[in-house]
Amino acid sequence: MITNWEQRRCIACRTKMVAITTMTLLGGTSIFYVVDLLWLQLLGLVLLGIGAFVVLSINTCEQL
């Protein structure tokens, strides 16, 4: 995984899925069960969306 990133600037599709799933589960849980203020919850959702966009915009490595 590190070699792919250093040499080809790409990550595997499975890595993207794990990243998005983890961000959604942990971030979403934190936002809705810990944060009480609506505007902070919305800000958290926006930040999660930006993070997901960044992960999805990284090139996906081709299967060898």
JOCOR-V833143 format. One record per residue. N is the residue number from 0. PSI is psi in whole degrees, -180 to 180 (999 if undefined). NEAR is the number of other C-alpha atoms within 12 Angstrom. D_CENTER is the distance of its C-alpha to the mean C-alpha in Angstrom with 2 decimals. Layout:
n=[N/N]
psi=[PSI/PSI]
near=[NEAR/NEAR]
d_center=[D_CENTER/D_CENTER]
This chain:
n=[0/1/2/3/4/5/6/7/8/9/10/11/12/13/14/15/16/17/18/19/20/21/22/23/24/25/26/27/28/29/30/31/32/33/34/35/36/37/38/39/40/41/42/43/44/45/46/47/48/49/50/51/52/53/54/55/56/57/58/59/60/61/62/63]
psi=[-46/-40/-44/-43/-46/-38/-38/-2/51/159/156/155/-41/-39/-41/-44/-43/-43/-48/-43/-46/-45/-42/-48/-53/-44/-45/-42/-46/-44/-47/-19/-16/-42/128/-28/131/-42/-32/-35/-44/-41/-42/-41/-41/-44/-39/-40/-41/-43/-43/-41/-43/-46/-44/-23/-12/141/144/131/142/147/135/999]
near=[17/13/12/18/16/10/11/16/17/24/27/25/20/18/22/25/17/18/23/24/19/19/25/24/17/19/26/24/18/19/25/21/14/15/18/13/13/14/13/16/21/17/18/26/25/18/19/27/19/17/22/23/17/15/26/22/15/19/19/21/21/13/10/5]
d_center=[16.24/17.26/20.20/18.32/16.22/19.44/21.68/19.88/16.64/14.68/12.44/13.38/12.30/12.19/9.82/7.31/8.33/8.19/4.68/4.00/7.34/7.22/5.12/7.49/10.41/10.64/9.58/11.64/14.38/14.66/14.90/17.50/19.50/19.74/19.79/22.98/23.12/21.98/21.13/18.84/17.10/16.76/15.56/12.81/11.82/12.06/9.90/7.05/8.00/8.25/4.89/4.03/7.41/7.24/5.32/7.75/10.45/10.84/13.88/14.01/16.78/19.83/21.25/24.31]
